[in-house]
């Protein structure tokens, strides 16, 4: 789509895109092996200065947020079973640090940037996590988001006291109860005006304004009360990434932003439409309030030739073993069982065939799909779309994603860090602004993550149609008039 075209729909207003930087506290993240690039600094992930400088860079460019992914185990499927060597050697999300710890440092160096952090519900008690997230929401002045995941690696389950992961739908049933426990702790355990700091009476907190939640459920028994007073958002921005049947139901009910991944907009358009419909018909939510963010790795050049040269160099440094290790963890499929020249579109596995068909539609020029071809596709950008070109070409592609898949923005992955983000800031964002597709500044200065996500001053808590809203114990309301909701 050229710069002069209107978005599909003619008079349909253009969306102001939500842009997040997509990272992990590891080397390479979605582009295994590119730590070998002479300009890559992702290997400095143990240094707090690395993260502070990145946060300042992103805020200067007015990114909505930085989204920090996480895993709790190694990618040990490829050349398995339980073989970590390909991931260990290539640095494929290994080693990886705990993401929440670095957020306060980044928050102290910025005023507006949001911080989305991945934390799994399967392996941690909600009472403990609710306090940790409330603490960081306080320290960041309300700029925290929680990416709610149930986990996908058996290696994590084994290290956290389980022989294997619980069944997929069981994990989501647990997550459903889990998140409602956190809503009760964050929203119903303390009245908004409980802390009075009355020096004359010597009363720090009015005891009548703090109460137990007395949650008794299938998975959790949590009497409460919450250990932390209400934070600026109380409930962090709820982020999610599941597109299975159970994942869609969870997202449609709870998520304020949903991460989607596919090599073309056609791959994700159906999921986006279905989740919006479920949110409206089953949960009474405004379907357009849910922000869909597509995984997208732009490789930019001032000319098409420069971009292609850059991409070719990136691919030459990428680790095929690392890429196939990631693929094995993401899908549970060990591609080592197939021959080097075996056409994967003809294998027995439905999962492999469907994945490869998606790639082949997005990249029709590839004559034969082998495990090497799959690995090459993953080495730069992972399972999302990798677009190569000039700022005009990349902006055209982003507009196509918005028009065809109805996404609201992008989770921008990097090939090299911070180089890829510097290219986005220097080359791509001016083009997006020229088209009216990206804001010039934050909607709410020193606002919460939620206020700037919705571009709505005062929206520090979940919107009224979000399930967490009914739990909120407002200032001045007697406990009897607003009991803790049962579910």
Buried (B, 14 or more C-beta within 10 A) or exposed (E): BEEEEEBEEEEEEBBBBBBBBBBBBBBBBBBBBBBBBEEBBBBBBEEBEBBBBBBBBBBEBBBBBBBBBBBBBBBBBBBBEEBBBBBBBBBBBBEBEEBBBBBBBBBEBBEBBBBBBBBBBBBBEBBEBBBBBBBBBBBBBBBBBBBBBBBBBBBBBBEBEBEEBBEBEBBBBBBBBBBBBBBBBBBBBBBBBBBEEEEEEEEEBBEEBBBBBEBEBEBBEBEBBBEBBBBBBBBBBBBBBBBBEBBBBBBBBBBBBBBBBBBBBEBBBEBBEBBBEBBBEEBEBEBEBBBBBBBBBBBBBEEEEBBBBBBEBBBEBBBBBBBBBBBBBBBEBBBBEBEEEBBBBEBEBEEBBEBBBBBBEBBEEBEEBBBBBBBBBBBBBBBBBBBBBBBBBBBBBBBBBBBBBBBBBBBBBBBBBBBBBBBBBEBBBEBBEEBEBBBEEBBBEEBBBBBBBBBBEEBBBBBEBBBBBBBBBEEEBEBEEBEBBEE
